[in-house]
Amino acid sequence: MHVGLILAAGSGSRIGKPKASLVVGGQRLVDLAINNFTAAGISEIYVVLGAWQAELQGAHVIINQNWQEGMGSSLRIGLEQISKIAAATDVTISLVDLPGMTPDAIREIVESSHEIVVGTFAGKPGHPVKFARKHWTEVSQCAQGDIGARNFLKGRDDVHFIPLDHLATGKDIDTSEDLLGQ
């Protein structure tokens, strides 16, 4: 079974409020992310929340009490939780602050037969990323501070990169100016 994991625990310090709660195009970013994963065909979706917490429709909520430690702690707690699902074979991970993400881009990553898959935009690695279950422990061990899976991916020759520019944008929201462009 394929599992989706959305990292959404941060406080959004540069923008002044948690990004998961920001409304873009009439819906919160967290709901947009869940809807994109659902439309991509993923039925088992987990969202890691922390600085901001709410009940969510269409996803299981994981609370990261240590969200201040950075994205690495959210990735670790998310992988720890989904590791308890015996039927889970791989996970596709994305960030909550990508309003230009689409179900088609997520589906492109999910449907790849490779064990480690990274979406790219303008030739640069981004999200979503996919990891087969056998890599989850090592990914967790490498996730520190705000460095998610970057250290795990660095220097590997078994990473499959998929350009997604034609399906989505990889632009994240970090500032009020970024939000105005949406």
Secondary structure, DSSP 8 states (H G I E B T S, - for coil): -EEEEEEE----TTTTS-GGG-EETTEEHHHHHHHHHHHTT--EEEEEE-SS----TTSEEEE-TTGGG-HHHHHHHHHHHHTT-TT--EEEEEETT-TT--HHHHHHHHT--SSEEEEEETTEEEEEEEEEGGGHHHHHHH--TT-TTHHHHTT-S--EEEE-TTT-------SHHHHHT-
